[in-house]
Amino acid sequence: MPINQPSNQIKLTNVSIVRLKKGGKRYEIACYKNKVQEWRNGVEKDLDEVLQISNVFVNVSKGEVAKSNDLKKSFGTDDRNTIAREILEKGEVQVGDKEREHDIAALRREIATLVAEKCVDPATQAPYSVSIIEKAMSEAGYSVRANKNAKSQVSECIKMLQSDSTLPIERAKMRIRVIVPAADINSLRERLLDGVDKLEHEETGDEWSGTMLIDPVQFRVISDLLRKTVKGKGRVETLTFNTGATSKG
C-alpha cells in the first residue's frame, strides 16, 4: 500500500520502514530500499540519500509525526537527523509478507547453491544440481534462518541433509600435495595422514612429496601441523578443490 507524506500527500514507493522502540514508545523512519543496508555497511554516508522523508514518525503508514517532547524524553534530543541516524543503526527493518517470502526463497536458493558447490554423491563423486539439493532440503525439513547469511548456514544444512534426508551426500574432497624434508617424514607420517581420506601418490628424494584427498576442513589442520613441526620447510599445495565430475540432476 502506498504511504502518503503528510505535508503534501506525495505517494512513497520503494520504501523500507525502520522501527525502533525507545523510552516506551515506537519510532519509525521511511527509507529507500537497499539504502539501509548500504548505510549500515558504510557504503552510503549521506543521510539524505537514505531517507525518503527527513522526519521521524510514530507511524509512517499513517503519516503520524513524532512529537518533539516525546523525542526529547526518549532520545535526549529532538534533532531529527541525529535520531534518524540512531534508528538506522539500531532499528529493525520492517518487511511485508510478500517481500519476506521472496527474501526467504532467495536465501534458501543461495544456501542450496553453496551446498551444491561443496558436496557430491559419495558413490560417484559427482556433484548434485541445485534443484536436487533444494528437494533434499525440503525432505529433511530444513528451515532457513532469515537473520543469518547463507554462508553461515551451509554446514548445518549439510549435516541435516546427511541425517534427515534420503540423499546420499558428502563434502567434495580436496586434492592437495604436501611437501616436507625427507628427514622429517617418518616422525610426521602418522599425524600427517591421520585425517587424510586417501594417499594417492608419494615419492621421496631430498624431499617427501605426497598427493592426497582430504575433506576441506583438514586443510588448515595439515597447514598448522607443518607450521608447528617443520617450521617453514614444508608446504601444502592445492591441486583441485572439488574432485567431482559434472553435476547430477
Secondary structure, 3 states (H helix, E strand, C coil): CCEECCCCCCEECCEEEEEEEECCEEEEEEEECCHHHHHHCCCCCCHHHHECCCCCEEECCCCEECCHHHHHHHHCCCCHHHHHHHHHHHCEEECCHHHHHHHHHHHHHHHHHHHHHHEECCCCCCEECHHHHHHHHHHHCCCCCCCCCCHHHHHHHHHHHHHHCCCCCEECCEEEEEEEEHHHHHHHHHHHHCCEEEEEEEEECCEEEEEEEECCCHHHHHHHHHHHHCCCCCEEEEEECCCCCCCEC
